[in-house]
Amino acid sequence: MSAGADGKASLGKLQILMFSLIVFGLITYFLLRTGVLTDISSTVLLLLGIAGIGSTVAKGADNSRTTITPENKAWLLRKQWLPSTLNPNNVDAHWRDLFTTDGEFDVYRYQSFIFSIVVGGALIIGGVTQLSSFEIPQTLLGILGLSQVVYLGGKLVTPTSMADLNKSIDDLRQAEKKFRAAAITANAGVLPVGLAAAIVPASQTVYNDYMSLATDVATLFSVQTGIGVEPAKLQPSL
């Protein structure tokens, strides 16, 4: 339920889900006990706002940094590296995703998580008596907001493997364009019919450069997505 766009567990989604469930549970508890729909304090509203804004910004950061760009995805589909029926980010979410970035422990995520747990516990214990007057110490609320800022800042400045993959695919697309242009130039301005006819001495070097880069990108693509690339699909398209 808390998986992000990359299929991994999202701390931002977990926070908004946790706080929403706690508040919903407390409101339901008071409604069943008293028959009256209780009000919620401004502190609780602020808490939900912090979690909601953090989740929204985190989602935007993930979408821009941890997914294959539309241009590259279209190219991968045309090359049949990426099956049209498979999501390249269809991976299982794990608890460790909440504390790690690219497999390494992330102190930003850890800090945001532990303070969220503390505030969530305080909300359950204090809110069970009176939700409308529940207050969180301003210093603790400030720490939670600061931890969100640090967490989101860490997401924005930390490089990702998917960003490296997108950059590599961009370079490979450009190398393919150079090979196509060289083949046309070598064939008196006409696009050759078939790849064999395109690989002439005048474009052989460009072809070799493309194939060398394609092999490296295919390896990175397979590691990142878990999808193998057949050798025949490495060839450039005309």
VOGU-3710 file (C-alpha; in Angstrom, 3 decimals, decimal comma):
1> msagadgkas> 0,000/0,000/0,000  2,903/2,346/0,625  4,874/1,437/-2,509  6,123/4,371/-4,567  6,417/4,882/-8,319  9,534/2,688/-8,393  7,735/-0,218/-6,686  9,754/0,162/-3,487  8,369/1,100/-0,068  7,865/4,879/0,131
11> lgklqilmfs> 8,505/6,603/3,456  6,347/9,575/2,467  3,366/7,369/1,635  3,845/5,372/4,815  3,785/8,544/6,913  0,551/9,911/5,451  -1,017/6,445/5,645  0,016/5,974/9,276  -1,178/9,381/10,490  -4,422/9,120/8,513
21> livfglityf> -5,221/5,690/9,965  -4,460/6,858/13,505  -6,707/9,916/13,202  -9,442/7,900/11,495  -9,255/5,247/14,217  -9,514/7,825/17,001  -12,443/9,635/15,359  -14,237/6,322/14,891  -13,532/5,371/18,512  -15,060/8,608/19,843
31> llrtgvltdi> -18,024/8,300/17,469  -18,835/4,783/18,628  -18,358/5,687/22,289  -20,240/9,005/22,403  -22,273/9,098/19,207  -20,755/12,505/18,428  -18,331/13,276/15,620  -15,382/14,776/17,453  -13,362/17,749/16,281  -9,597/17,573/15,739
41> sstvllllgi> -7,066/20,073/17,004  -5,053/22,452/14,834  -1,941/20,499/15,799  -3,376/17,333/14,256  -4,278/19,252/11,096  -0,732/20,596/10,917  0,639/17,103/11,425  -1,466/15,725/8,573  -0,408/18,684/6,435  3,281/18,043/7,048
51> agigstvakg> 2,866/14,371/6,141  0,726/15,172/3,089  3,088/17,807/1,691  6,082/15,569/2,351  4,419/12,658/0,552  3,487/14,828/-2,440  6,958/16,333/-2,826  8,598/12,925/-2,365  6,361/11,458/-5,076  7,326/14,249/-7,458
61> adnsrttitp> 11,011/13,707/-6,716  10,694/9,963/-7,271  8,818/10,394/-10,541  11,525/12,688/-11,910  14,538/10,762/-10,605  13,690/7,084/-10,235  11,758/6,262/-13,414  12,737/5,880/-17,044  11,992/9,077/-18,972  9,186/8,917/-21,587
71> enkawllrkq> 11,642/9,428/-24,454  13,891/6,613/-23,284  10,944/4,340/-22,542  9,609/4,825/-26,081  13,062/4,038/-27,499  13,354/0,908/-25,335  9,928/-0,260/-26,494  10,869/0,234/-30,156  14,104/-1,682/-29,604  12,131/-4,373/-27,723
81> wlpstlnpnn> 14,469/-4,120/-24,756  11,439/-3,326/-22,661  8,384/-5,575/-23,150  5,210/-3,507/-23,513  3,415/-5,717/-20,986  6,011/-5,340/-18,226  6,620/-2,453/-15,853  10,404/-1,981/-15,473  9,866/-0,825/-11,897  7,633/-3,729/-10,886
91> vdahwrdlft> 9,603/-4,821/-7,837  8,551/-6,003/-4,414  8,441/-3,474/-1,586  10,451/-4,308/1,554  10,793/-2,713/4,975  14,464/-2,055/4,279  13,436/0,326/1,481  12,350/2,785/4,180  15,936/3,153/5,423  18,010/2,646/2,280
101> tdgefdvyry> 18,778/4,424/-0,983  20,197/2,265/-3,790  20,897/-0,458/-1,213  22,793/1,803/1,215  21,628/3,004/4,649  20,067/6,478/4,347  20,311/8,584/7,513  17,743/11,079/6,140  15,087/8,386/5,821  15,967/6,929/9,223
111> qsfifsivvg> 15,672/10,294/10,982  12,302/11,057/9,411  10,994/7,565/10,207  11,909/7,485/13,911  10,420/10,920/14,619  7,256/9,922/12,751  6,951/6,844/14,972  7,419/8,975/18,112  4,759/11,485/17,040  2,427/8,704/15,933
121> galiiggvtq> 2,749/7,022/19,336  2,095/10,328/21,120  -0,988/10,850/18,962  -2,390/7,449/19,924  -1,671/7,850/23,646  -2,743/11,496/23,990  -5,514/11,528/21,416  -7,413/8,622/22,953  -8,646/10,920/25,737  -9,529/14,038/23,724
131> lssfeipqtl> -8,612/14,484/20,080  -9,954/18,035/19,799  -7,525/19,354/22,427  -4,547/17,155/21,597  -1,324/19,112/21,352  2,159/18,089/20,282  5,035/20,124/21,759  6,078/22,727/19,210  9,701/21,642/19,443  8,791/18,040/18,577
141> lgilglsqvv> 6,528/19,181/15,756  9,362/21,385/14,506  11,761/18,445/14,592  9,314/16,380/12,548  8,997/19,180/9,994  12,767/19,628/9,881  13,311/15,904/9,436  10,881/16,022/6,498  12,870/18,859/4,936  16,144/16,993/5,438
151> ylggklvtpt> 14,612/13,781/4,056  13,253/15,503/0,945  16,484/17,428/0,470  18,409/14,178/0,638  16,165/12,658/-2,054  16,751/15,620/-4,350  20,558/15,708/-4,044  21,290/11,961/-3,856  22,142/10,462/-7,267  20,241/7,351/-8,307
161> smadlnksid> 21,055/4,353/-10,470  18,000/5,100/-12,623  19,374/8,578/-13,300  22,611/6,968/-14,506  20,596/4,583/-16,688  18,629/7,441/-18,250  21,858/9,297/-19,013  23,380/6,187/-20,591  20,303/5,562/-22,745  20,383/9,191/-23,878
171> dlrqaekkfr> 24,005/8,722/-24,976  23,131/5,474/-26,766  20,261/7,125/-28,639  22,639/9,841/-29,805  25,183/7,221/-30,888  22,469/5,498/-32,936  21,613/8,791/-34,638  25,297/9,331/-35,481  25,528/5,853/-37,015  22,397/6,456/-39,093
181> aaaitanagv> 23,746/9,790/-40,307  27,138/8,246/-41,154  25,457/5,409/-43,066  23,377/7,880/-45,098  26,442/10,001/-45,875  28,425/6,936/-46,949  25,533/5,860/-49,210  25,386/9,089/-51,217  22,682/10,643/-49,053  20,292/7,685/-49,252
191> lpvglaaaiv> 19,279/5,542/-46,296  20,776/2,063/-46,885  18,493/-0,941/-47,122  19,439/-3,286/-44,316  22,036/-3,056/-41,591  24,678/-4,970/-43,568  24,604/-2,367/-46,318  24,885/0,417/-43,751  28,095/-0,952/-42,221  30,631/0,214/-44,781
201> pasqtvyndy> 34,200/1,378/-44,109  33,030/4,983/-43,823  30,625/4,139/-40,982  32,380/1,111/-39,445  34,030/3,167/-36,685  30,743/4,802/-35,719  29,086/1,377/-35,682  31,793/-0,045/-33,421  31,406/2,892/-31,034  27,652/2,304/-30,889
211> mslatdvatl> 27,979/-1,434/-30,241  30,540/-0,883/-27,477  28,232/1,593/-25,764  25,155/-0,597/-26,361  26,807/-3,529/-24,585  27,556/-1,412/-21,518  24,085/0,160/-21,444  22,419/-3,247/-21,821  24,361/-4,490/-18,799  23,319/-1,484/-16,717
221> fsvqtgigve> 19,726/-1,838/-17,939  19,607/-5,519/-16,944  21,039/-4,833/-13,487  18,587/-1,989/-12,830  15,411/-3,591/-14,222  16,103/-7,332/-14,060  15,283/-7,640/-17,794  17,806/-9,359/-20,041  18,654/-7,997/-23,494  19,216/-10,455/-26,352
231> paklqpsl> 22,406/-9,847/-28,409  20,370/-9,400/-31,596  18,521/-6,451/-30,017  21,775/-4,543/-29,481  22,043/-3,715/-33,165  21,313/-0,098/-34,196  18,105/0,717/-36,056  18,055/2,561/-39,365
//
